Amino acid sequence: MNPLATTFSELFADNLPERADKIFLIDPDRSYSYGEVAAEVDRAAAWLTAQGVQPGDRVIMQLRKGMREVAAMLAVAKAGAVIVNVNTAFTREQLMFVAEDCAAAALIVEPRMARALEDFGGPVLASGASAPSDSWDDLPHVPAPTVPGLDEALAAIIYTSGSTGKPKGVMLCHRNILSGARSVARYLGLRGEDRLLSVLPYSFDYGLNQLTTMMLLGGTIVHQPVPMATEILRTLERHAVTGMAAVPPLWIQLVRLLEAAPVALPALRLITNSGGKIPMSILEKMPQLLPDTRVFLMYGLTEAFRSTYLDPEKFVAKMGSIGRAIPGNEVYVIRPGEGIAAHDEPGELVHRGPLVSMGYWNRPDATAEKIRPCPELAHLIGDEPVVYSGDMVKRDAEGDLWFIGRNDALIKTSGFRVSPDDVEDLVHRSGLAADVVAFGVEDDLLGQCVHVAASLLPGGTREALMAHCRKVMPAYMVPRAIHIWPEAMPRTASGKLARPDIVRRSVDNPPIAKEAN
């Protein structure tokens, strides 16, 4: 593990020349050594400099998962500019909003998007030919100087998917990114010989951590551009992948596929989850389906990268817990106006440490609301700012945390506070539903009533699902309505269920989806 790097660019460059011949990236069609990627980084960095890009300028990239996406990020960092990696799911309109919001100095995109952005007004590099702009294919092979920078300087802006409004950019400094890589590599026990599967977008902080940890250790990334469960299993086998990160919807698909057709994965020594809770019925099957694989259940938020993890040795005993603070950081459970929550007392999780981000780009009011001093911790840390997660958790007697739900997502019905996750867990146990989203709908008598949106597995029906709910749930939790989705539910750019969109479309289509209890 290299303790000397202080910038994103150095994290990669410090692998050279010692590991120049080692495989760094494996794409579906070929692999690339550290030295080969370094040559591509130079080509793109030289282009940026020639276009007049200055240190601190923002450069947007929107590229398919592969070598050039990684090289583009590293080229931007080498030029001293700020990485703005936009997910390929973003539309032209969303991309242009981001470009205007961050005052982008240049774009690196796929040829099709380059053609759609002729009115951008700045330099555009297309990752391929057939575009009315400069083409990466034509760039000369020339060395490019590294622009030095401070570890506290802005390194990247990560934009949200914008499912609840306009995309919002979270600012990360080099210290945030490198501290995250070192902490994650430590608690996961990563090694230089590891091969991590990259299926999550690099525009998602969870996905970016895989890349940075492997650069830190001189390891290898295996790119999986198609997030299909069957293709993922083939890639895990073919390339002897040792580690994989995913979000709950993908773990649900993979576990069900392994249950139907078991596959031995002897090389896979660890898997991780973040971005939401995996249903208990899925967690219970993991040790049998992946007997030699350590399971890390984690919690994080973009404003603080990673926050907590559960030691895999506790997985069976504390299935579903999000564990404790990752190395080098602290988390607390706070009850506003009261203090630190007692054991088993719900409160809001707040995060303190070197992973606290710089806030939101061009949004000082939103930053001050999210990242601010905590009066309940003043006796411990003074007026040091912490990240308010907006998530309700509780800490058990042994110090491990359990996720309850988002402050604004808890369903208040009949005097009870119901976590949507608890409802979804029980629905998943039916074995009848694929994707499940529970939510509250205003009700004059109850305050709110529980609704469930679900896509059915083969053989499932709304009636059978409702019968299961009545059997396993207390009366106040039984859904007033089940909204059946005939197709797969929409995902966000990071692969999570697009909950606001699912709720809106379920409620707005009662003739198709709703059936009264």
Secondary structure, DSSP 8 states (H G I E B T S, - for coil): --S---SHHHHHHTTTTTTTTSEEEE-SS-EEEHHHHHHHHHHHHHHHHHTT--TT-EEEEE--SSHHHHHHHHHHHHTT-EEEE--TTS-HHHHHHHHHHTT-SEEEE-HHHHHHTTTS-S-EEESSSSSSSEEGGG------------TTSEEEEEE---TTSS--EEEEEHHHHHHHHHHHHHHHT--TT-EEEE-S-TTSHHHHHHHHHHHHHT-EEEE--S--HHHHHHHHHHTT--EEEE-HHHHHHHHHHHHHS----TT--EEEE-SS---HHHHTTHHHHSTT-EEEEEEEEGGGEEEEE--GGGTTTTTT--BEE-TT-EEEEEETTTEE--TT--EEEEEESTT---EETT-HHHHHHHEEE-GGGHHHHTT-EEEEEEEEEEE-TTS-EEEEEETTT-EEETTEEE-HHHHHHHHHTTS-EEEEEEEEEEETTTEEEEEEEEEE-TT--HHHHHHHHHHHS-GGGS-SEEEEESS---B-TTSSB-HHHHHHHHHH-HHHH--B-
